[in-house]
Amino acid sequence: MQASLLIGLLLLATKVLAGGFAGALDRVWLFYAYQIDELNEPAQRTLGRKCKSWDPSTTKCRLNKKTGQECDLLNFLGGCGKKDMFASDEHGTLEDINSTDPDPEETAKKVYAHFLSQPKPKVPDWPGYRMIYQGNENYNASIDKVGKVVEKAAKAGKNTGDNKKLFQRFAQTTTQIKTARVGDHGPYLIDAAEKRLNPLGIDVVKESVGSLGHNPADPLKAWQTVDWEQTMSGAIAGGEYSELEISVVTDHVREDFYSKEKTARDHRVVMQSFEIAENKANGCI
């Protein structure tokens, strides 16, 4: 499987904030990765370890005393009761707590609502050390490890028959996470672009993100980002800028955004990590 990264597409990436609808999708993504990992021999499995907490002195996780148990979707959430239900079908109808084929988007809607109902209403990034054997606190490294688990299972010939649906769901959810991250944080890129380009007489053209153009869990929250191609075309058509000049100007806007905003840099790295995972997943189908 060749992971051909289309880095140019990542220019749509925006300032990152922990969580959002993408964070809710992450949990469903992990659940499918866990089920794929369960296809491997027990000694080779690395996901669903459920560490108790992180020990900063040893930089290792404190293992939960209860081991050898199978995980369900709830184990990838935290802060919920043992009988809480989140798994949903494509119509949003709740399924049995032991469902192994929840619809990613509809289930993520329930997960999103769950986290926003907590005392601290946000969807946190998931801690790798609680999900992955010998995992740590590095979110991007954790994404990479999950992708490798899926790739390894595929190379071992596990993506056949009924199991193939797990790989398809994993790939589907990966794509949805990328879309949600762009949509959740699009306003920050739009704001940065307008502050830099509007004073230069350049109108920033926006484009909808995703098939719906809004957060699936909140129809009132539009998903938009900067349409760089149309923004540049408009500036050229206005006669004030040549193709080379507008290219230089917009390049500087993006470079400054990523160099000055740590959260923007972090988000670009996350997007690259999911891009790799997506290519691995699509190559496995």
Secondary structure, DSSP 8 states (H G I E B T S, - for coil): ------GGGGGG-----S-HHHHHHHHHHHHHHHHHHTTS-GGG--B----SEEETTTTEEE--S--S----GGGGT-SS-TT----B-TTS-B--TT-S---HHHHHHHHHHHHHTSSS-S-----HHHHBTT--S-HHHHHHHHHHHHHHHHHTT--SGGGHHHHHHHHHHHHHHHHHHHHHHHHHHHHHHHHHHGGGT----EEE-TTTSEETTEEEEE-EEE-HHHHHHHHHHTTS--HHHHHHHHHHHHHHHHHH-HHHHHHHHHHHHHHHHHHHHHHH-
